Amino acid sequence: MIAAQAPAAAQGTDWMSVGVFAAFTAGVLVLSSLLGRRATGAKGYFAAHGQVGWFVNGIAFAGDYLSAASFLGICGLIAFWGYDGFLYSIGYLAGWIVALLVIAEPIRRLGRYTFADALNARFGSRTVTVAAGISTLVVSLFYLVPQMVGAGALITPLLGVPHWVGVVLVGAVVTFIVATAGMVSTTWVQFIKGGLLLLLCALLVGLILGRGFTVRDPGPARDAPATGVGGVTALPAWAVPGAAAGADGLVREEGAATGPLGPVEFLRVFSASEVAAWRTAKEPAADGTTRTIARPERIAGSELLLPGNSPTFRGLRAGSALERVDFASLMLALFLGTASLPHILIRYYTVPDVRSARLSTVVGIGAIGGFYVLTLYLGLGAMTGGHLNTGDSNMAAPLLARSFGSVLFALISSVAFFTVLGTVSGLVLAGSGAVARDLVSTALGRTPDDRTQVRIARIAALALGAGAMALGFLFRDLNASFLVGWAFNVAASANLPALVMALFWRRATAAGVSAAIVTGLAASLAWVLVSKDAFEKVYGLPGADAWAPFSQPALVTIPLSAAAGVAVSLLARRPAATR
């Protein structure tokens, strides 16, 4: 995957964008203040009183789930590498099948406010509570990183301010939302921005189809980061009426255009075209130093619609067995990670009954699936639109919107910013709930009253917001989807085996469930930190020195977590008492 090697150059202040952004921000803050009055007690703060309708909750699921990785990261990966980025969309969507068929009904039936509550509906164990609370905090922090990275990437071209301003702005607004209104405000913010994101992306895809493809000369190689790049260098003659084709049946005349295309025809023309895909590499300079050069590579569109173009997935074509295992491990993490994410699990407590939990999941799957289909067109439209910045893959979709005018750019960027905002608020709420209900109650040996729980959660939200901002500064140069892959690995390894054991295995014990959480969490974290990707993209060390044989740990750490839970439960020889 491409990682941003340098921040995008700051743009001059676009006052239209500033005005739209300010209006969105003011609207969210006013909404949060008004809805905060409805969040009374712990049930209101953590679960919106359990009275959210199934349709609203389903769209809120989409708003919560369609994060920086989904919008910014996936679109950027498709824009630079083609179909490889869409593989993330497939994995993210497939995970909802597990949530629908395995988790939705039992988690609503057993839980109250947090992941640990669901486990403790069967086990009255302080050990389980602490393990689940720590897991929730760690997974939430891991998932927060790409959201903050995406926020900073959006703010730079939107407002013409530095990256860190976007990170601080998200942290401040989210902390206000969570601290004042909790789940009530978070739900409606996610519902509104989820719906707006779907509508605006559908509009943008319509404009992409209406514009079609135009032949452009990619120009020479240049110093990276290169801006305003990308494009189609040749079109099939049958797609350009009246054009003269070469011997290969392609039209290379500058400015030759297809005109408007339908959704199926768009993909057909792209597949038959030749595309300028930009790649960066370090090369020696005349003064003995090295410099990063961006070069256009003329690649057949049909090649870009096949997996195996990006460094991460290149092993699918001609790589080693370990590279193929790495891909399989990532897909397993994406497939199983959704049902393990704390901020997704707590949404099931906001609906009134089991039927509503199931229906809201179906609505969420429909909305999320529709959005991921749109990302394919957005990514390919960005690849061929001539507006990419090789220094920041996360900005592909907003820069594409800018090519259609400043108003659409301002709207898309503002909604994308609040997409980040909604996801971050859900994560901070999950983490602060774990602190207030799970960790503090265990430390005190009793459950605090409602007012105290809410006060502790608000303090924890402040701390988590500050931590998220620090992590956003630290990992600012990595692609959002890449970072979310790590979060899914950790979540699936730590939470899913324990959750399945607690919900469906009669012989599971509190010790076994705790062992599954601790083993999965420790093993996946350790693996990620010593992987090739971490060595190269975090520590700046040679990937060949990495200790882990491949980068994505789920294929090893999920079975390891499950084995630890089963073994400890069997050794304990005491089936857990069911309430």
BELFENBEL-V324366 format. One record per backbone hydrogen bond with DSSP energy under -0.5 kcal/mol. CO is the residue of the C=O (numbers start at 1). NH is the residue of the N-H. E is the energy in kcal/mol with one decimal. If there is no record, write none. Layout:
# BELFENBEL-V324366
CO/NH/E
CO/NH/E
This chain:
# BELFENBEL-V324366
13/15/-0.8
14/18/-2.3
15/19/-2.4
16/20/-2.4
17/21/-2.8
18/22/-2.7
19/23/-2.2
20/24/-2.3
21/25/-2.6
22/26/-2.7
23/27/-2.4
24/28/-2.4
25/29/-2.3
26/30/-2.5
27/31/-2.5
28/32/-2.5
29/33/-2.2
30/34/-2.4
31/35/-2.7
32/36/-1.7
33/37/-0.6
34/37/-0.9
35/38/-1.8
35/39/-0.5
36/39/-0.8
38/40/-1.4
40/44/-1.1
41/45/-2.3
42/46/-3.0
43/47/-1.8
43/49/-2.0
44/48/-1.2
44/184/-0.5
45/183/-3.2
47/50/-2.8
48/51/-1.4
53/57/-2.7
54/58/-2.0
55/59/-2.3
56/60/-2.4
57/61/-2.4
58/62/-1.7
59/63/-2.7
60/64/-2.7
61/65/-2.8
62/66/-3.0
65/67/-2.1
67/71/-2.4
68/72/-1.0
68/73/-2.6
69/74/-2.4
71/75/-0.9
72/76/-1.9
73/77/-2.4
74/78/-2.6
75/79/-2.3
76/80/-1.4
77/81/-2.8
78/82/-2.1
81/84/-0.8
82/85/-1.5
82/86/-0.6
83/87/-1.1
84/87/-0.6
84/88/-0.6
85/88/-1.0
85/89/-0.8
86/90/-2.1
87/91/-2.2
88/92/-3.0
89/93/-2.5
90/94/-2.5
91/95/-1.4
93/96/-1.6
94/97/-1.5
94/98/-0.7
95/99/-1.6
96/100/-2.5
97/101/-2.7
98/102/-2.3
98/103/-1.2
99/104/-2.9
103/107/-2.5
104/108/-1.6
105/109/-2.1
106/110/-2.0
107/111/-2.2
114/118/-1.2
115/119/-1.5
116/120/-2.7
117/121/-0.6
118/121/-0.6
119/122/-1.4
119/123/-2.1
122/124/-0.5
123/125/-0.9
125/129/-1.8
126/130/-2.5
127/131/-2.6
128/132/-2.8
129/133/-2.4
130/134/-2.6
131/135/-2.3
132/136/-2.4
133/137/-2.0
134/138/-2.6
135/139/-2.8
136/140/-2.2
137/141/-2.3
138/142/-2.4
139/143/-2.4
140/144/-1.6
141/145/-1.2
142/146/-0.6
143/147/-0.8
144/148/-2.2
145/149/-2.3
146/150/-2.4
147/151/-2.1
148/152/-2.2
149/153/-2.0
150/154/-1.9
151/155/-1.9
152/156/-1.4
153/157/-0.7
154/158/-1.5
155/159/-2.7
155/160/-0.6
155/161/-0.7
156/11/-0.6
156/160/-1.3
158/14/-0.5
162/165/-0.9
162/166/-0.9
163/166/-0.7
163/167/-1.4
164/168/-2.5
165/169/-2.7
166/170/-2.4
167/171/-2.3
168/172/-2.6
169/173/-2.5
170/174/-2.8
171/175/-2.0
172/176/-1.8
173/177/-2.4
174/178/-2.9
175/179/-2.5
176/180/-1.9
177/181/-2.4
177/182/-1.0
178/182/-0.6
181/184/-1.0
181/185/-0.5
182/186/-2.1
183/187/-2.6
184/188/-1.6
185/189/-2.6
186/190/-2.4
187/191/-2.3
188/192/-2.5
189/193/-2.4
190/194/-2.0
191/195/-2.1
192/196/-2.4
193/197/-2.3
194/198/-1.9
195/199/-2.2
196/200/-2.8
197/201/-2.3
198/202/-2.0
199/203/-2.1
200/204/-2.5
201/205/-2.4
202/206/-2.2
203/207/-1.9
204/208/-2.1
205/209/-2.6
206/210/-2.1
207/211/-1.7
208/212/-1.9
209/261/-2.5
213/258/-2.2
214/232/-0.8
215/255/-2.0
216/218/-0.6
222/294/-3.4
226/390/-2.7
229/388/-2.4
231/276/-3.0
232/216/-3.0
234/274/-2.4
235/251/-3.8
236/239/-1.8
237/240/-1.3
239/241/-0.6
240/243/-2.0
243/245/-0.5
246/249/-1.9
249/237/-2.3
250/246/-2.5
250/252/-0.5
251/235/-2.2
253/256/-2.2
256/215/-2.8
262/266/-2.7
263/267/-1.3
264/268/-2.0
265/269/-2.9
266/270/-2.5
267/271/-2.4
268/272/-1.3
269/273/-0.6
270/273/-1.3
271/302/-1.5
273/301/-3.2
274/233/-2.4
274/234/-1.5
275/277/-1.0
275/299/-3.1
276/231/-0.6
277/297/-2.9
279/295/-3.0
281/293/-3.1
283/291/-2.9
285/288/-1.6
289/285/-3.9
291/283/-3.0
291/293/-0.5
292/224/-2.9
293/281/-2.1
293/295/-0.5
294/222/-2.2
295/279/-2.7
296/298/-0.5
297/277/-2.8
297/299/-0.8
299/275/-3.4
300/303/-0.8
300/304/-1.5
301/305/-1.1
303/306/-1.4
304/83/-3.1
310/314/-1.0
313/316/-2.1
314/317/-1.7
314/318/-1.3
315/319/-1.1
320/324/-1.6
321/325/-2.1
322/326/-2.3
323/327/-1.7
324/328/-2.3
325/329/-2.4
326/330/-2.0
327/331/-2.4
328/332/-2.1
329/333/-2.0
330/334/-2.4
331/335/-2.3
332/336/-2.3
333/337/-2.1
334/338/-0.8
337/340/-1.9
337/341/-0.5
338/341/-1.3
341/344/-0.9
341/345/-2.4
342/346/-2.1
344/347/-0.9
344/348/-0.5
345/348/-1.3
346/349/-1.2
347/350/-1.4
348/351/-0.5
350/52/-2.9
353/357/-1.6
354/358/-2.1
355/359/-2.6
356/360/-2.6
357/361/-1.4
358/362/-1.8
359/363/-2.3
360/364/-2.4
361/365/-2.5
362/366/-2.2
363/367/-2.5
364/368/-2.9
365/369/-2.7
366/370/-2.2
367/371/-2.0
368/372/-2.3
369/373/-1.7
370/374/-1.6
371/375/-1.7
372/376/-0.9
373/376/-0.6
373/377/-1.0
374/378/-2.5
375/379/-2.9
376/380/-2.2
377/381/-2.5
378/382/-2.2
379/383/-2.2
380/384/-1.8
381/385/-0.8
382/387/-0.6
383/231/-1.1
384/232/-0.6
388/228/-0.9
388/229/-1.7
389/392/-1.8
391/6/-0.9
392/395/-1.4
393/396/-1.3
395/399/-2.3
396/400/-1.9
397/401/-2.3
398/402/-1.9
399/403/-1.0
400/403/-0.8
401/404/-1.7
402/405/-1.8
405/409/-1.9
406/410/-2.5
407/411/-2.5
408/412/-3.1
409/413/-2.7
410/414/-2.3
411/415/-2.7
412/416/-2.7
413/417/-2.4
414/418/-2.0
415/419/-1.5
416/420/-2.0
417/421/-2.1
418/422/-2.7
419/423/-1.9
420/424/-2.8
421/425/-2.4
422/426/-2.0
423/427/-2.3
424/428/-3.0
425/429/-2.3
426/430/-2.2
427/431/-2.7
428/432/-2.9
429/433/-2.2
430/434/-1.9
431/435/-1.8
432/436/-2.7
433/437/-2.9
433/438/-0.6
434/438/-1.4
434/439/-2.3
435/440/-2.5
438/442/-1.5
439/443/-2.2
440/444/-2.5
441/445/-1.4
441/446/-1.1
446/448/-0.6
449/453/-2.5
450/454/-2.3
451/455/-2.1
452/456/-2.7
453/457/-2.5
454/458/-2.1
455/459/-1.9
456/460/-2.7
457/461/-2.3
458/462/-1.6
459/463/-1.8
460/464/-2.9
461/465/-2.5
462/466/-1.9
463/467/-2.4
464/468/-2.7
465/469/-1.8
466/470/-2.0
467/471/-2.2
468/472/-2.1
469/473/-1.6
470/474/-1.8
471/475/-2.2
473/476/-0.9
475/478/-1.6
479/483/-1.8
480/484/-2.2
481/485/-1.8
482/486/-1.0
483/487/-1.6
484/488/-2.6
485/489/-1.8
486/490/-2.3
487/491/-2.6
488/492/-2.7
489/493/-2.0
490/494/-2.4
491/495/-2.6
491/496/-0.8
492/497/-0.7
495/499/-2.6
496/500/-2.8
497/501/-2.3
498/502/-2.5
499/503/-2.1
500/504/-2.3
501/505/-2.0
504/506/-0.6
505/508/-1.3
508/576/-1.4
509/513/-2.5
510/514/-2.4
511/515/-2.3
512/516/-2.2
513/517/-2.1
514/518/-2.6
515/519/-2.7
516/520/-2.3
517/521/-2.6
518/522/-2.7
519/523/-2.6
520/524/-2.1
521/525/-2.1
522/526/-2.5
523/527/-2.4
524/528/-2.5
525/529/-2.2
526/530/-1.1
527/530/-0.6
528/531/-1.3
530/547/-1.2
530/548/-2.1
531/535/-2.2
532/536/-2.5
533/537/-3.0
534/538/-1.7
534/539/-2.4
535/541/-3.6
542/545/-1.5
543/546/-1.7
551/553/-0.6
553/556/-2.0
553/557/-2.8
554/558/-2.2
556/560/-1.8
557/561/-2.3
558/562/-2.4
559/563/-2.8
560/564/-2.2
561/565/-2.3
562/566/-2.5
563/567/-2.8
564/568/-2.4
565/569/-2.0
566/570/-2.5
567/571/-2.5
568/572/-2.1
569/573/-1.0
569/574/-0.6
